[in-house]
Amino acid sequence: MVKPTVGLPLFLGGVTVIALAVHAAVLTTTAWYPAYYSGKAAVAAAMPAKAAANTTTMTAPLAAAPTGTEAATVLIAKAPTGKP
């Protein structure tokens, strides 16, 4: 058994070290996160052609729209068939 006065600070210290390591890894290995973190506007990335081919676009009316003229676009990904 480990006393809570020893185990709890060690556990919380370990969680802190892991969280800082993950954040440092994200900051140093991604191109979009530093720009987002500094407040720069992001450039929208195009959807890959393969992903675009596996989606279906549907237009559905919003339930909360009082006039019924507003619509929302919903992207639904098709399930993989396992065929090449």
N, C-alpha and C positions, 0 to 999 in steps of 0.2 A: 504494500500500500504506500502511496505517496500522499503526503499531507497536502491539503488544498492550498495552503499558503505557499507551497513550492510548485505543485502541479498546475494550478490555475494560471499563475503568471507565465510559466513555461509554455503552456498551451496557447494562451493569448499572444505571447511573443512570437510563437511559431506561425500563427495565423497572420500576424502583421507582416512578418518577413515574406511569407508566401504571397500575400496580396501586393506588397511592394515589388516583388520580383515579377509578378504577372504584369503589373502596370508598366514597369520599366521595359519589359519585353515587347509589349504592345506599342509603346512610344518609339522604340528603336527599330522595330521591324516592319512597321506599316507606314505607308505614305499618306494615307488619308487622316489618320488620327491626330498627328501634330497640327495639320491644317485646321481640322475641326476644333481642336483644343485652343488654338490661337484665335479662332473666330473668323477665319477666312471663309469665303463662300466656296462651296464644293461644286465641282463640275459633275453633272449627272452622267453616269456611265451607261452605255448602251447595253441592253440585254443580249447575251450571246445568242446566235442564231439557233443553236440546238435547244436552248431553254425557251426561246420564243416559239419554236415549233411544238413544244410540249405544253403550251398553255392555250386556254380557250377564253375569249373575252365575252362576257355577258353584260348587258345593261339591265339593271333592276331598279324599279322605283324605290325611293326612300320611304319608309313607313311614316316618318315624322314630317314629311313635306305636306304643308297645308293645301297647296294647289294641285299637287300630283304631277307637276311638270318637271320637277327636278329628278335627276337620275344619277346613279352611282355606277362606276365601272368596276367589275369584280373579275380578278384574274384567278382562274382555277387551273392548277397544274394537273395534267393527265397522269394517271398512274403508269409506272413503267410496265411494259408487257414482257420484258425479258428477251424480246426478239431483237436482233441486231439491226 
